[in-house]
Structures are given as C-alpha cells and as structure tokens.
Amino acid sequence: MLKVGLTGGIGAGKSEVSRLLAGYGAVIVDADRIAREVVEPGTPGLAAVVEAFGPEVLTPEGVLDRPKLGSIVFADPAKLAALNAIVHPLVGARSAELEAAAGPDAIVVHDVPLLTENGLAPLYDLVVVVDAAPETQLARLTGLRGMAEEEARARMAAQATRAQRLAVATLVIDNDGPLEALEPQVRTVWKELGARAAAAADGAAH
C-alpha cells in the first residue's frame, strides 16, 4: 500500500485533483468529508460537541449548526483546540478504517486540507501539493465561490503559506492555469505513484 498525502491551499484546486485521481483508481480518504460524518446526528462525536459547546450549536432539527459553531471556535483559539480534540481523533480512527479496507496493493490518497498546518507530512509515504499563486486562489474564491474578498483573504491567511506547503511536498502539481492543463499533470503524478507503489511492493517481496 502506498500512502499519499494530498494538500493545497483554499482555492488551489485540490478537490479537482482528488476527483481525477479517484478516476484513475486511487482510494480517496477525504478528511473534510469524514469530519462531517463523525458529527452527524446520533453519533458519539456530535454528543461530545454538544456537551462541550452547549445545545445552541444545534439547529432545531438536531443537526450541527456549522456556521454557529464556526463563529464560536474561530474567534477563540482555546475553543478551536477543544473542538479539534474531539473531532481529530475520530477522523483519524475512521481514516485508518478506510485505509485498512483498501487492501495491500492500493494507492490510498488522504485528502487533507490542513496537512501542513498540523505537521502531518511524516504520516505519509509522500506528499502531493496542489500549488497556485495567491492571486489565483483569491480570484477563484471571489469569482467561482462568490466569497467576499475580505473573507477570502482571511481564510487564506489562516492557512499555511505557499512556501510552507511547498517545503513538505514530494511532488507538486501546478494549478495556476486552466482546468485542461491540470489533467495531464495529474496523469503524470498517477504514473509516478504507480511506479513507487510497484517499487515498494517489489522491495517488500525480496
């Protein structure tokens, strides 16, 4: 099994790279999606969040009110740390389950937005960084996602810098250009991952 960390700044196009890799046969473990799953109604995760932050973080339907919770934790580092202490171990455990189910020959791509920020690079055999210039990120966030420029800049500033991300990269995908320029790069990376997986399997066999 080859364990790959995939990361990139907000608006860099990581989700599109993840989708393309899945099309080639990668097993995708999406940290953001798992983070939502572990706090769905009826889960121990949601019960722990409510115990820590109070019932006001729920909607009338009993679902986690993400904007409300976000407004509480992003204004207070201690509260954000408390939330992460609940959610991160649950995400880690579920990610490990999905990885174990993938099989020994799989190329497992962990799609992790905050890989650099949380110092997670050593957990993977290699790290793929989707890179885009800050002005490209900003244009995508305001143009494609309809974010206000101030909010987009704040979200970008809360993440690792471009240099910090590139410092942990084994392979870099340049996504500054149009979408059609992305696919050939992802295909090249997929071939490289396949070669590394084969070499690792060959090494383990001897």
C-alpha positions in Angstrom: 0.0 0.0 0.0 1.2 3.5 -0.9 0.0 6.2 1.5 -0.1 9.6 -0.2 -1.0 12.9 1.5 -2.7 15.4 -0.8 -3.0 19.0 0.2 -3.2 22.6 -1.2 -4.4 26.0 -0.1 -8.0 27.0 -0.3 -8.9 27.7 -4.0 -5.8 25.8 -5.3 -7.9 23.1 -6.9 -7.2 20.2 -4.6 -10.7 18.8 -4.9 -10.4 18.6 -8.6 -7.1 16.7 -8.4 -8.7 14.4 -5.8 -11.6 13.7 -8.3 -9.1 13.0 -11.1 -7.0 10.6 -9.0 -10.1 8.7 -7.9 -10.9 8.3 -11.6 -7.5 6.6 -12.1 -8.2 4.2 -9.3 -6.8 5.9 -6.2 -8.7 5.2 -2.9 -9.6 8.6 -1.6 -9.8 9.2 2.1 -11.4 12.7 2.4 -10.6 14.2 5.8 -13.2 17.0 5.4 -16.0 14.6 4.5 -15.1 12.3 7.4 -15.1 15.3 9.7 -18.7 15.9 8.7 -19.6 12.2 9.1 -18.3 11.9 12.6 -20.6 14.6 13.9 -23.8 13.6 12.2 -27.0 13.2 14.3 -26.8 10.2 16.6 -23.0 9.9 16.6 -20.9 10.0 19.8 -19.0 12.8 18.1 -22.0 15.1 17.9 -22.9 14.3 21.6 -19.4 15.3 22.6 -19.6 18.6 20.7 -22.9 19.4 22.3 -21.5 18.6 25.7 -18.6 20.9 25.1 -20.3 23.8 23.4 -24.0 23.6 24.5 -27.2 22.8 22.6 -27.2 26.2 20.9 -24.7 24.7 18.3 -27.6 22.5 17.0 -30.3 23.5 14.5 -33.9 23.0 15.5 -33.7 19.7 13.6 -30.9 18.5 15.8 -28.2 18.8 13.2 -24.9 20.6 13.9 -25.1 24.3 13.0 -21.7 24.6 11.4 -21.8 28.4 10.8 -22.8 28.9 14.5 -20.1 26.6 15.8 -17.5 28.2 13.4 -18.3 31.7 14.7 -17.7 30.4 18.3 -14.4 28.5 17.7 -12.7 30.7 15.1 -12.9 33.6 17.5 -11.3 31.7 20.4 -8.2 29.5 19.9 -8.9 27.6 23.1 -12.4 26.6 21.9 -11.0 25.7 18.5 -8.4 23.4 20.2 -11.2 21.9 22.3 -13.2 21.1 19.1 -10.2 19.7 17.4 -9.5 17.5 20.4 -13.0 15.9 19.9 -13.0 15.7 16.1 -9.4 14.9 15.1 -9.1 11.5 16.9 -12.5 10.4 15.4 -11.3 11.4 11.9 -8.0 9.6 12.4 -9.8 6.4 13.5 -12.2 6.5 10.6 -9.4 7.3 8.1 -7.4 4.3 9.5 -10.5 2.0 9.0 -10.9 3.2 5.4 -7.2 2.7 4.7 -7.2 -0.8 6.2 -10.2 -1.7 4.0 -8.4 -0.6 0.8 -6.2 -3.6 0.5 -2.4 -4.1 0.4 -2.0 -3.1 -3.3 -4.0 0.1 -3.1 -2.7 3.6 -3.6 -4.5 5.5 -0.8 -4.7 9.3 -1.2 -5.5 11.1 2.0 -7.1 14.5 1.0 -6.1 16.6 4.0 -6.6 20.4 3.7 -4.5 21.2 6.9 -1.8 18.7 6.4 1.0 21.3 6.5 -0.6 23.3 9.4 -0.9 20.1 11.6 2.5 18.7 10.8 1.1 15.5 9.3 3.5 15.1 6.4 5.6 12.3 8.2 2.4 10.1 8.3 2.6 9.5 4.5 5.0 7.9 2.1 4.9 11.0 0.0 3.1 14.3 -0.1 1.5 15.8 -3.3 0.9 19.6 -3.1 -1.6 21.3 -5.5 0.0 24.7 -5.9 -1.5 28.0 -7.1 -0.3 31.6 -6.7 -2.2 33.6 -4.0 -3.7 35.9 -6.6 -5.1 32.8 -8.5 -6.6 31.5 -5.2 -8.2 34.8 -4.5 -9.7 35.1 -8.0 -11.2 31.6 -7.7 -12.6 32.2 -4.2 -14.3 35.5 -5.2 -15.2 34.5 -8.7 -16.1 30.9 -8.6 -17.2 30.6 -5.0 -18.7 34.1 -4.6 -16.8 34.9 -1.4 -16.3 38.4 -0.3 -12.6 39.4 -0.9 -12.1 40.2 2.8 -13.4 36.7 3.8 -11.3 35.0 1.1 -8.1 36.8 2.3 -8.9 35.9 5.9 -9.4 32.2 5.0 -6.1 32.2 3.0 -4.2 34.0 5.9 -5.4 31.4 8.4 -3.7 28.6 6.4 0.0 27.8 5.9 1.9 29.9 3.5 2.7 28.8 -0.1 6.4 28.3 0.9 5.4 26.2 3.9 3.3 23.9 1.8 6.0 23.5 -0.9 8.6 22.7 1.8 6.7 19.4 2.6 6.0 18.5 -1.0 7.4 15.4 -2.6 5.5 16.1 -5.9 4.0 19.5 -6.9 1.0 20.0 -9.3 0.9 23.5 -10.7 -2.7 24.5 -11.0 -2.2 28.2 -11.9 -3.5 27.6 -15.4 -6.8 26.5 -16.9 -8.5 23.2 -16.0 -7.4 21.4 -19.2 -3.7 22.0 -18.1 -4.4 20.1 -14.9 -5.4 16.7 -16.2 -2.1 15.8 -18.0 -0.2 16.7 -14.8 -2.4 14.5 -12.6 -1.9 11.7 -15.1 1.9 12.1 -14.8 1.6 12.1 -11.0 -0.6 9.0 -11.1 2.1 7.1 -13.2 4.7 8.2 -10.6 2.6 6.9 -7.7 2.1 3.6 -9.6 5.8 3.3 -10.1 6.5 4.0 -6.4 3.9 1.6 -5.3 5.3 -1.2 -7.5 8.9 -0.5 -6.3 7.7 -0.6 -2.7 5.9 -3.9 -3.3 8.9 -5.3 -5.1 11.1 -4.3 -2.2 8.8 -5.9 0.3 8.8 -9.2 -1.7 12.6 -9.6 -1.5 
